[in-house]
Amino acid sequence: MGHRYTVHRYTIEQRFDDLDLLGHVNNVAYLVYLQEVRLKLLADLIGFRLTSVKHVVVRNEIDYVRALGYRPEPLPVDAWISRVGGSSYDISYEIFDGEGAVAARGRSVMVFLDDAGTATVPIPADVRDILERECGAAA
């Protein structure tokens, strides 16, 4: 099965306190960048359902490819739905440096929960349709 992911481009404003003592973006700041992009992506895709479904991050992964320093221009970040499962889905990311090279790759695993927030449940059908279309599963 092949995929034709729909990639969405966003930008992230850096903050001076994102930097560590060496002048590089601190590893924790990357998680904040991914969170900001995730919220933008989900608002664009399922904004009408964001407050009526419970889904949470259960895993974050980041591969640091090259160091990022501070730049006044916003950082470009691509995000896409890379997997859709029964009760979970993945969002993948690429953060780019000022020259357009990939500085980091990431992935967040999202899981849907019941109303009490204690057990996983299947992805709601209307949300699943959107996620699968975005993931572009092809025969």
Summary of the structure (lengths in Angstrom):
residues: 139
radius of gyration: 15.9
end to end distance: 5.3
largest distance: 49.3
contacts: 378
relative contact order: 0.24
helix: 27%
strand: 40%
